[in-house]
């Protein structure tokens, strides 16, 4: 597991400390969140003497994000995956999150089924999503019903779109995922004329019949790059 040795790490769902003990030896400062007081007490006892570890009894989702750069690592209950991911994406100083999730969730967010979700596409200019491994359900106690995946989300050092264009990009993506018209191009006709879209789709290498779920994040970036330019008629004038 890649952890910044000089940085701050937050662990979500520390439990009995299977990950906590290893993380404590890998990073400068570790804050481990555990909602169960009994688990937290045993963890504190086990890590007594480790000056770089703080065990917090409480809900990670209620925590205020640190004011300094940090990363998140966790093996939280699968039912909390979505709110934990949302918390991470909203935290401006979060550099990376490595989370054990249901394999299906990790594959869904990283295009593993050949389709892409609104959340991944809308955050792609700023976040890189990767599936970094698979863990068989037999490795867990108690054993869950499904296998797990190691989902890694990392903030890009340089965004893929120009500063100040975030709202415009997200407006484009939300319109595309609205489902109006069947195809992506049909959905975007509420924002752009047909000839402008045809020109942009051609330049971005997209078929005019492309369905939104099958358009990759990088294709969205290329499409936005074309549509965010002044119209050809305006440039000629």
C-alpha positions in Angstrom: 0.0 0.0 0.0 1.5 3.3 -1.1 1.3 5.8 1.8 3.1 9.1 2.1 5.7 8.6 4.9 5.8 12.3 5.6 2.1 12.9 5.5 -1.1 12.7 7.5 -3.3 9.6 7.0 -6.9 9.2 8.1 -8.2 5.6 8.6 -11.9 5.1 8.3 -13.4 2.0 10.0 -10.3 1.0 12.0 -12.1 -1.9 13.7 -9.7 -4.2 15.5 -6.7 -2.5 13.9 -5.7 -5.0 11.1 -4.7 -2.1 8.9 -4.0 0.4 11.7 -0.9 -1.3 12.9 0.7 -1.4 9.5 -0.3 2.2 8.7 1.2 3.4 11.9 4.6 2.2 10.7 4.2 3.8 7.3 3.2 7.4 7.9 4.2 10.3 10.0 0.8 10.8 11.6 -2.2 8.6 11.7 -5.8 9.4 12.9 -7.8 6.2 13.1 -11.6 6.5 13.3 -13.7 3.8 14.9 -17.3 4.2 15.9 -17.5 1.1 18.2 -16.1 2.1 21.7 -15.1 -1.4 22.5 -13.0 -1.8 19.3 -11.5 1.7 19.8 -10.5 0.9 23.4 -8.7 -2.3 22.4 -7.0 -0.5 19.5 -5.8 2.3 21.8 -4.4 -0.3 24.2 -2.6 -2.1 21.4 -1.1 1.0 20.0 -0.1 2.5 23.3 3.3 4.0 23.0 2.9 4.9 19.3 3.2 8.7 19.5 2.2 9.2 15.9 -1.3 7.5 16.2 -4.5 9.0 17.5 -7.7 6.8 17.9 -10.9 8.8 17.5 -14.1 7.2 18.8 -16.7 8.5 16.4 -18.2 8.7 13.0 -15.7 9.4 10.2 -18.4 11.0 8.2 -19.0 13.6 10.9 -15.4 14.6 11.0 -14.2 17.9 9.6 -11.5 17.5 6.9 -8.0 18.5 8.0 -6.7 21.9 6.9 -3.4 20.2 5.7 -2.9 17.8 2.9 -3.9 14.2 3.8 -4.9 10.8 2.5 -7.6 8.4 3.5 -7.3 4.6 3.9 -10.1 2.4 5.0 -12.0 -0.9 5.1 -15.4 0.5 6.2 -18.8 -1.3 5.9 -19.8 -1.7 2.3 -23.1 0.1 3.0 -21.1 3.3 3.8 -19.0 3.3 0.7 -20.9 6.0 -1.2 -21.0 8.6 1.6 -17.4 8.0 2.4 -16.4 8.5 -1.3 -18.5 11.7 -1.4 -16.8 12.9 1.8 -13.4 12.3 0.2 -14.3 14.1 -3.0 -15.6 17.1 -1.2 -12.4 17.5 1.0 -10.3 20.0 -0.8 -7.0 19.0 0.8 -7.4 15.3 0.3 -4.7 14.0 -2.0 -5.7 10.3 -2.3 -8.1 7.7 -0.9 -7.5 4.0 -1.0 -10.7 2.1 0.1 -11.7 -1.5 0.2 -15.2 -1.6 -1.4 -17.4 -4.2 -3.0 -15.8 -5.3 -6.2 -18.8 -4.3 -8.1 -18.7 -0.8 -6.8 -15.0 -0.4 -7.6 -15.5 -1.8 -11.1 -18.5 0.4 -11.7 -16.6 3.6 -10.8 -13.5 2.7 -12.8 -15.2 1.6 -16.1 -14.7 -2.1 -15.4 -18.0 -3.0 -17.1 -17.3 -0.9 -20.2 -19.6 1.8 -18.9 -18.9 5.1 -16.9 -20.9 6.8 -14.2 -21.9 10.4 -13.7 -19.7 10.6 -10.5 -16.6 9.4 -12.2 -17.0 11.5 -15.3 -17.9 14.7 -13.4 -14.8 14.4 -11.2 -12.4 13.1 -13.8 -10.7 16.4 -14.6 -9.6 16.5 -10.9 -9.5 12.9 -9.8 -8.0 9.7 -11.2 -10.0 6.5 -10.4 -8.3 3.1 -10.4 -9.1 -0.4 -9.5 -5.9 -1.6 -7.8 -6.8 -5.2 -6.9 -9.3 -7.8 -6.0 -9.7 -9.5 -2.6 -11.6 -12.8 -2.4 -14.4 -12.8 0.1 -12.9 -15.8 1.8 -10.1 -13.5 3.1 -12.6 -11.7 5.4 -14.0 -12.7 8.8 -17.0 -12.7 8.9 -17.1 -13.6 5.2 -19.2 -11.2 3.1 -21.4 -12.4 0.2 -19.2 -10.8 -2.5 -15.5 -10.2 -3.3 -13.9 -6.8 -2.6 -12.0 -4.4 -4.7 -9.2 -1.9 -3.8 -10.4 1.4 -5.1 -7.9 4.2 -5.4 -8.9 7.8 -6.0 -6.1 10.3 -6.5 -6.2 14.1 -6.9 -4.5 15.2 -10.1 -1.5 17.6 -9.7 -2.8 19.5 -12.6 -6.6 19.5 -13.6 -7.4 18.4 -17.1 -9.5 21.5 -17.8 -8.7 25.2 -17.5 -9.1 26.9 -14.1 -12.5 28.5 -13.8 -14.2 26.2 -16.2 -15.4 23.6 -13.6 -19.0 24.8 -13.6 -19.2 24.7 -17.4 -17.8 21.2 -17.6 -20.2 19.9 -15.0 -23.1 21.6 -16.7 -22.2 19.8 -19.9 -21.8 16.4 -18.1 -25.1 16.7 -16.2 -26.9 17.6 -19.5 -25.4 14.6 -21.1 -26.5 12.2 -18.4 -30.0 13.6 -18.4 -31.2 10.8 -20.7 -33.1 13.2 -22.9 -33.2 12.0 -26.6 -31.5 8.6 -26.1 -28.0 9.5 -27.4 -25.5 11.8 -25.9 -25.6 14.2 -28.8 -29.4 14.4 -28.6 -29.2 15.2 -24.9 -26.7 18.0 -25.5 -28.9 19.7 -28.1 -30.5 21.7 -25.3 -27.2 23.4 -24.8 -25.7 23.6 -28.4 -27.0 23.6 -31.9 -26.8 20.4 -34.0 -24.1 21.7 -36.3 -21.9 22.7 -33.4 -22.3 19.4 -31.8 -21.6 17.5 -35.0 -18.4 19.4 -35.5 -17.3 18.9 -31.9 -18.2 15.1 -31.9 -16.2 14.7 -35.1 -13.2 16.5 -33.7 -13.3 14.5 -30.5 -13.6 11.2 -32.4 -17.1 10.4 -31.1 -19.9 8.7 -33.0 -23.0 10.9 -33.2 -25.0 7.9 -31.9 -22.9 7.4 -28.9 -24.8 6.5 -25.7 -23.7 8.4 -22.7 -22.7 5.5 -20.5 -20.2 4.3 -23.1 -18.4 7.6 -23.4 -15.1 7.4 -21.5 -14.0 10.3 -19.2 -11.1 11.1 -21.6 -13.6 11.4 -24.4 -15.7 13.8 -22.3 -12.5 15.9 -21.7 -11.9 16.0 -25.5 -15.6 16.9 -26.2 -15.5 19.7 -23.6 -12.3 21.0 -25.1 -14.1 21.4 -28.4 -17.4 22.8 -27.1 -15.8 25.2 -24.7 -14.2 27.1 -27.6 -16.0 30.0 -29.4 -18.2 28.9 -32.2 -16.6 28.7 -35.6 -18.9 31.5 -36.9 -17.8 33.8 -34.0 -14.1 33.1 -34.7 -14.5 34.0 -38.4 -16.2 37.3 -37.5 
